[in-house]
Amino acid sequence: MERIYVIPLRDVKRVPRTKRSPRAARYVREFLQKHMKSDDVKLDSSVNEKIWERGIQKIPPKIKVKAIKDEDGSVSVTLAE
């Protein structure tokens, strides 16, 4: 199964400035666990680099990702083009 999601990160901006990027990465993982119905979610380094692109304080307002669910239930996530 392959899906493309636009994940809003505006709720993450409510945390302190110095915790935004780590919280955004966790939020992306939780979002995909909920929507793809799998506990095994692996983020690609490109997704992590996009979140951390402007530092720890200035996360992007949303991120577009492609999630692919394998036969064994694991989900791999990459940036969507």
Order of alpha helices (4+ residues) and beta strands (2+ residues): beta-alpha-beta-alpha-beta-beta
